[in-house]
Amino acid sequence: MGLYNTILSDIRCPNCNQRLEWQSKRITYDGYLLANAMQTIPLTQHISGEMHTSCDECRIFYEVEISTGEEGPLMSSKIPSPKTAQRN
């Protein structure tokens, strides 16, 4: 937990096309680390780092690496349902 920044991006869930709210604790602007102060930051060519989110509809966690405003490959993993998590 802790403070994070919200990243404004047009990347939607590739499974259901839901709008996603991206977050990050490791974003740089022109090489300078931004403070995690609950800021809302547009994704521009000055931004690099890692951002993540989850789709509530599909229960999929997404993570993407950003380099100078360009998104890398979208990594995903399924979030266990609450019933499955309780059994473990």
C-alpha positions as CSV (number, residue, x, y, z in Angstrom):
1,M,0.0,0.0,0.0
2,G,1.0,3.6,0.1
3,L,0.9,6.6,-2.2
4,Y,0.9,6.2,-6.0
5,N,0.4,8.3,-9.1
6,T,-2.5,7.8,-11.5
7,I,-1.4,7.6,-15.2
8,L,-3.8,8.8,-17.8
9,S,-3.7,6.3,-20.7
10,D,-6.0,5.2,-23.5
11,I,-4.9,1.5,-23.0
12,R,-8.2,-0.5,-22.4
13,C,-8.7,-4.0,-21.3
14,P,-8.0,-6.1,-24.4
15,N,-10.5,-8.7,-23.2
16,C,-13.6,-6.6,-22.6
17,N,-12.6,-3.0,-23.7
18,Q,-13.3,-1.6,-20.3
19,R,-11.6,1.7,-19.5
20,L,-8.8,1.1,-17.0
21,E,-7.2,3.3,-14.3
22,W,-3.5,2.9,-14.4
23,Q,-1.3,3.4,-11.3
24,S,2.4,3.6,-10.7
25,K,4.9,4.0,-7.9
26,R,7.9,4.1,-10.3
27,I,7.5,6.7,-12.9
28,T,10.2,9.1,-14.2
29,Y,9.8,12.3,-16.1
30,D,12.8,13.0,-18.3
31,G,14.8,10.7,-16.0
32,Y,13.7,12.3,-12.8
33,L,11.7,10.1,-10.4
34,L,8.3,11.6,-9.6
35,A,7.1,11.7,-6.0
36,N,4.3,9.3,-5.2
37,A,1.8,12.0,-4.2
38,M,-1.5,10.8,-5.6
39,Q,-0.8,13.0,-8.8
40,T,-2.7,12.4,-12.0
41,I,-0.1,12.4,-14.9
42,P,-0.8,12.2,-18.6
43,L,1.2,9.6,-20.5
44,T,3.6,11.7,-22.7
45,Q,7.0,11.1,-24.4
46,H,8.6,12.4,-21.2
47,I,7.3,9.5,-19.0
48,S,9.1,6.2,-18.4
49,G,8.6,3.4,-15.9
50,E,6.1,0.8,-14.9
51,M,2.4,1.0,-14.5
52,H,-0.2,-1.5,-13.5
53,T,-4.0,-2.0,-13.1
54,S,-6.7,-4.6,-12.9
55,C,-9.9,-5.1,-14.8
56,D,-12.8,-5.5,-12.4
57,E,-14.9,-7.1,-15.1
58,C,-12.5,-9.8,-16.2
59,R,-10.5,-10.1,-13.0
60,I,-7.2,-9.7,-14.8
61,F,-4.1,-7.9,-13.5
62,Y,-2.2,-5.9,-16.1
63,E,1.3,-4.5,-16.0
64,V,3.2,-2.6,-18.7
65,E,6.6,-1.0,-19.0
66,I,6.8,2.5,-20.5
67,S,9.8,3.9,-22.3
68,T,9.6,7.6,-23.3
69,G,5.8,7.5,-23.6
70,E,5.7,4.3,-25.6
71,E,4.0,1.2,-24.1
72,G,5.8,-2.1,-24.2
73,P,4.1,-5.5,-24.2
74,L,1.1,-5.8,-22.0
75,M,1.7,-8.5,-19.3
76,S,-1.4,-10.1,-17.7
77,S,-2.3,-12.6,-15.0
78,K,-5.7,-13.8,-13.8
79,I,-6.7,-12.7,-10.3
80,P,-8.0,-15.6,-8.3
81,S,-11.7,-15.5,-7.3
82,P,-12.4,-14.9,-3.6
83,K,-13.7,-18.5,-3.3
84,T,-10.5,-20.0,-4.8
85,A,-8.3,-17.8,-2.6
86,Q,-10.1,-18.9,0.6
87,R,-9.4,-22.6,-0.2
88,N,-5.6,-22.1,-0.3
